[in-house]
Amino acid sequence: MLIVANWKMHKTINETRDFINNFYENFKNKEEFAKKNKIILCVPFICIDEALKQIRNKNIDNLFIAAQNCYFEKEGAFTGEISAYMLKKTGIKYVILGHSERRLLFSETDEIINKKVLSCLKEDLSVILCIGENLEQKNKRLTEEILSNQLIKALKGVSKYDLDKIIVAYEPVWAIGTKKSASCLEISKIARYIKEEISSFYGKDKNLVKIIKVLYGGSVNTENANKILKAENLDGILVGKASLNYEDFLKIIYCAK
Ligand code: PGA
């Protein structure tokens, strides 16, 4: 299983160091767990360096650091932006793209997200691509149509040989930060739909169904993680609020046993 923490705009450099130290104290000697599962911490840009330093010092197997966004140009006059190229040089391997907060609050279109996806792949960075419908779309039974459209646009120009670097996070907008997660049944149905839909973009290549990884995100917490992680066709979870406290996050990741 893949367990991803999305800290969003939380934690300073010192808080990042403290989190990883505390996490490590409670996580060491868990080699068996680390063999079977992968953990990714998506931290604010300014915390990446400290987070990488901390995990390098500790040799924690299967714990990775990621960024939460990037810009699609390599370099230039783009005040305030950070490129995939610059992220690659920090030593990280993953970037979250297309989060609904980026789409809604920062007006990111599918076309912009597509450019970002391609810029990450060019730098050999893996992408955690977030897609999801809002409540109105869900109520109108448009979920599959919305997801398909987001996927087609975000993956435009992506070679099937790069699909092992795309992890799709199904994050229904109505479930993010609302304490209302999707049901296990909904999650397994959608996870399967996403895998089959992507494989259909590439000539229904059956092998792709196995290669494509799908996570679920949206109000995953210590109470529901156990159940959600049992959803069929699911490869992991993306945890927002409940990943900010190392004790809660540890409880969640141990559900992946
Ligand atoms: P949440 O956020 O777990 O706080 O709902 C998930 C996310 O936005 O990735």
Boltz pocket constraint, residues with backbone or C-beta under 6 A from the ligand:
constraints:
  - pocket:
      binder: B
      contacts: [[A, 6], [A, 171], [A, 175], [A, 176], [A, 177], [A, 178], [A, 217], [A, 218], [A, 219], [A, 220], [A, 238], [A, 239], [A, 240], [A, 241], [A, 242]]
      max_distance: 6.0
